[in-house]
Amino acid sequence: MFHKLQLHDKIMERYFSATASELNFQLLQHNLESLLAFYRNEEEQISRFQSLVHTGLIGGVISNLIPESNAGFIRALQSSGVPYVLLGTPQIPAVSIRVAHGMPPALLQKLIRHTHARNCYLHRMVGGEHLLALYRKGSQPAWDIPISPELTENPDNLILSYGVEFYWMLKQSMKVANPGIVEEKGFEYLIPPGVPYMLSVGDALVGRPARAAAILADWMKRGIVPPSEVITIPMHKDFQLFV
């Protein structure tokens, strides 16, 4: 199941080219056929899932998540007993796979210097909220800073979004004076002109569908129930900077 994002039409191409098609081939390797279903909001996601289950069309689910609204869908999944794997970060404990970005400090420092920023805040969605983590060299990000116009509208603060989707979501809600984006190589055409960005080169977007298909197949065919936790796939640490 895939969310039809309303923020930016080109973003939909990302799911088809890098996730949906790869999932189809990976599931075929486990002798599982796939049915592609779209939803526009969490309520529709729940109703489409329940309809597919009640009509007997599906025996398992792989779905991405609406970052700010997915707890209700997860509860519906878990109460149904249908095997599932989620792509993204869930609001409540669930079987899920996400990609973890890691950035080389030297390249990030170069980006900070280029943008004349005094501080760098990493940006993503956590538990349905936009959160920031103050970048500190050699330290793991602590996603404990609520986002606010005071931070985003200050040009001394570089706001570095982990993905162009999160950039667009943030831009719709408040002004960002000094933005930057971390994105996968091959999706740079989604990045607005004038916004500096870092491209990561790796196979995480291929590895995630393969892992999801394997987990779902084990659950459906062999009864191996995975723990309700987020599985993190590290991103290959080969980055390119474009300013």
Disulfide bonds with the S-S distance in Angstrom:
none
